[in-house]
Amino acid sequence: MRAILRTAAGSAILLAALVSTIPTAANAVTHGHPHRDCSPSGVPLAALTELYRATGDDRLLAKAQQLADASTTSTSLNDNGILHDPGEKPGGGGADGPSFKGIYARDLAVLDSAITTRPYSGYLNRQADSAYANDRNAAGQYGLMWAGPFDKSDAARQQSALDLMNATY
């Protein structure tokens, strides 16, 4: 079991190094290299959290919090406090693009549940409240832009909203 945990810790260090190279909207602008896919990624948040749970290595949780703090406070990702993908527009997102915000919310909730003070629950609740109030049609279907207005309904938009609502438990 210790060998598995040592391997997990080694993988976590590698993951943390890779995470620091993920393009974001903020560093794309700063470095003059615009990226088409600059959406926040929740996968490293959940991965670092689960590795922390497996190893007890506080550095992993600290790295996940650093990433979450950067993405939840970024004004380029949170217009008026509501998460959006850069370039998000009504009817856009392609077949799977709308899924990414929901995945991010789901994985942010994984991190939030590992911290006794639950520092991201207010952020998640604000997203869910906005989507519920501003991004639904009369049939209760959700659109792409959680700040509104509702644009259209499809499977990716519904999955994203479901992940968001489940993240607020």
MOBELNOR-V202006 format. One record per residue. PSI is psi in degrees with one decimal (* if undefined). BURIAL is 1 if it has 9 or more other ideal C-beta (glycine too) atoms within 8 Angstrom, else 0. D_LAST is the distance of its C-alpha to the last C-alpha in Angstrom with 1 decimal. Layout:
# MOBELNOR-V202006
psi=<PSI,PSI>
burial=<BURIAL,BURIAL>
d_last=<D_LAST,D_LAST>
This chain:
# MOBELNOR-V202006
psi=<-39.4,-35.7,-39.5,-43.3,-37.6,-41.3,-41.6,-42.3,-41.3,-41.7,-36.3,-39.6,-42.8,-43.7,-44.1,-38.7,-42.5,-38.5,-36.1,-12.5,-0.7,127.4,139.2,164.7,-39.1,-48.9,-20.6,-42.6,-44.6,-41.2,3.2,18.8,83.9,134.9,137.8,-38.8,83.9,21.3,153.1,142.3,119.4,-17.9,-47.2,-31.6,-48.5,-40.4,-47.0,-37.4,-45.9,-35.9,-36.6,-46.3,-35.4,-32.5,-23.9,9.3,106.4,-24.3,-32.5,-44.0,-38.4,-39.8,-42.6,-42.6,-38.7,-44.7,-43.5,-41.9,-42.4,-42.5,-32.0,-17.3,-3.9,123.8,-20.3,-17.0,-15.4,86.0,118.1,34.0,1.6,128.3,136.0,152.9,139.7,135.5,3.6,131.6,156.0,133.5,-3.1,-171.0,-16.2,-163.7,-37.1,-10.3,-41.7,-17.8,-28.4,-36.9,-39.0,-41.1,-43.3,-47.0,-44.3,-45.5,-30.2,-37.0,-33.3,-48.3,-47.6,-39.1,-17.4,-5.3,124.5,-30.0,-7.1,60.1,-15.5,0.7,-37.7,-42.1,-47.8,-42.6,-37.7,-40.0,-47.2,-42.8,-41.6,-45.0,-43.2,-41.6,-31.2,-10.7,37.5,152.5,-177.5,-23.5,1.1,17.3,146.5,152.6,-163.4,-39.8,106.6,-22.6,-7.2,170.8,166.9,135.2,-57.5,167.7,138.6,176.3,-41.4,-39.4,-39.6,-42.1,-42.0,-45.7,-38.8,-44.2,-41.9,-50.0,-39.2,-28.9,-19.5,-14.6,*>
burial=<0,0,0,0,1,0,0,1,1,0,1,1,0,0,1,1,0,1,1,0,0,0,1,1,1,1,0,1,1,0,0,0,0,0,0,0,0,1,1,1,1,1,0,1,1,1,1,1,1,1,1,1,0,0,1,0,1,0,0,1,1,0,1,1,1,0,1,1,0,1,1,1,0,1,0,0,1,1,0,0,0,1,1,1,1,1,0,1,0,1,0,1,1,0,0,0,1,1,1,1,1,1,1,1,1,1,1,1,1,1,1,1,0,1,1,0,0,0,0,1,1,0,1,1,1,1,1,1,0,1,1,0,0,1,1,1,0,0,0,0,1,1,1,1,1,1,1,1,0,1,0,1,1,0,0,1,1,1,1,1,1,1,1,1,1,1,1,1,0>
d_last=<32.8,33.8,35.3,32.0,30.2,33.0,32.7,28.9,29.7,32.4,30.2,27.7,30.5,31.6,28.1,27.9,31.3,30.4,27.2,29.6,31.4,28.6,29.8,27.7,28.7,29.8,32.1,33.4,34.7,35.9,37.8,39.1,37.7,35.4,33.0,31.9,28.7,27.3,23.6,21.2,20.6,17.4,19.3,21.2,18.1,16.7,20.3,21.3,18.3,19.1,22.8,22.2,20.6,23.7,26.3,25.2,26.7,25.3,26.8,24.3,21.3,23.4,24.2,20.6,19.9,23.2,22.1,18.7,20.5,23.1,21.0,18.6,21.8,24.1,25.6,26.7,23.2,21.5,23.8,23.2,19.9,18.5,18.5,21.3,23.4,27.0,29.2,26.5,28.3,28.0,28.6,28.4,26.4,28.3,27.0,24.3,24.0,21.1,19.0,19.2,16.9,14.0,15.1,15.2,11.7,10.6,13.1,12.5,9.1,11.3,13.7,11.4,10.4,14.2,15.2,15.3,15.4,12.2,14.4,12.4,9.3,11.7,12.9,9.8,9.1,12.9,12.9,10.6,12.6,15.7,15.2,14.5,17.6,19.9,19.4,19.6,22.7,23.8,22.6,19.0,19.5,18.3,20.7,21.2,21.0,17.8,20.2,22.2,24.4,23.4,25.8,25.5,23.3,23.4,21.5,20.6,19.2,17.1,15.8,15.0,13.1,11.2,10.4,9.4,7.1,5.4,5.6,3.8,0.0>
